[in-house]
Amino acid sequence: MKKYHLFLCISIGLLSFICKGQYSFSGYVDKDSWTGEVYLSVVEDYRKISGVHPEQIITKTNPDSTGYFSFFGNNLPEENKIYRIHVDNCTEEDQATAHFNGHCPESSEIVFIANNKDTISLPFSFDNEMFCSVISGNEKANAFLKIDSLKNDMRFAFGTYRSEANRKINSEKWFGIFQQYGEQLQEPLAELYSYAFLSDRTNDLHSYYLEDLKTNSYYTDLLERLTTRYPNSAYEKQYRAELTSDRYLINAAEGETFPWWVYVLGVVALLSIMGNLYFFGKLKKIQQQLPSLENSLSQQEQKVLDLILKDKTNKEIASELFLSVSTIKTHINNLYKKLNVASREEVKALFSK
């Protein structure tokens, strides 16, 4: 009996130790409206936080008759990541088409921050709606719901009166609100959620975001927070790449000066072009005078010219004309002067036609 009690105590101790390293995500879905399976996804691309993306799905489950579902285990990362739970009414046959671009009308979702030790509960709200509340010991779990609430407030502010002046005032106001709120949460992943919304290229605020990026140090500070909290993570690498790309876009639009070596290459290329233009202009002019220039050549110089055009060397020309090499050099120098050229290459180019 004592051995049994000892075994039981050890088992309970081990179980409690193991449970500390387990996650538990549970909640309810409205069975009257949603009859499909419930999916758990991990989101590492913050541009795909919302929607249905099959490559992000970790596991799925069927809710019971009351709509209750749960996910649990110990296979998630220890650090915070972005997770999504969604219910899907699409049949297997329809999923490939309905989920093609990630936007599925037959789904409902909730997004939250969690890690392998978190217990997340998603109860019905006071008006019996699902996915409207997150209960967790992780105070940052419901950050996305709060940000979604801010988004709705912002849309209302923008919609009260649509004018350029109203857009500018509200842009400055809401950019500041989102940035300050993100910093107060002390969770860079929540800031990325706001950043993804404000910097979305399909969003009307994108042009203002680019203007804000020019002078606001917030974006560099966010990169530092990401690097400190999530070094070498997919979130940090994606944000760093996007920030670099957007800053390049700004500099290109403003006509930023090129590096010094680009100007050096440009000068060299320009001089080369000018040299070629001068050479070919000179060549064309000489070619127009060729008949009179050839008439000025002596019989011996004409023979030397013909052999040069046949790619003969000085030694070969001397051997063929039964003259010394020094005499051939003299004929060639006289030939150059009469044709107004300075090398064999120019002679060949002159008679290339």
Secondary structure by P-SEA (a helix, b strand, c coil): caaaaaaaaaaaaaaaaaaaabbbbbbccccccccbbbbbbbbccccccccccccccccccccccccccccccccccccbbbbbbbbbccccccccccccccccccccbbbbbbcccbbbbbcccccccccccccccccccaaaaaaaaaaaaaaaaaaccccaaaaaaaaaaaaaaaaaaaaaaccaaaaaaaaaaaacccccaaaaaaaaaaccaaaaaaaaaaaacccccaaaaaaaaaaaaaaaaaaaaacccccaaaaaaaaaaaaaaaaaaaaaaaaaaaaaaaaaaaaaccaaaaaaaaaaaacccaaaaaaaacccaaaaaaaaaaaaaaaccccaaaaaaaacc
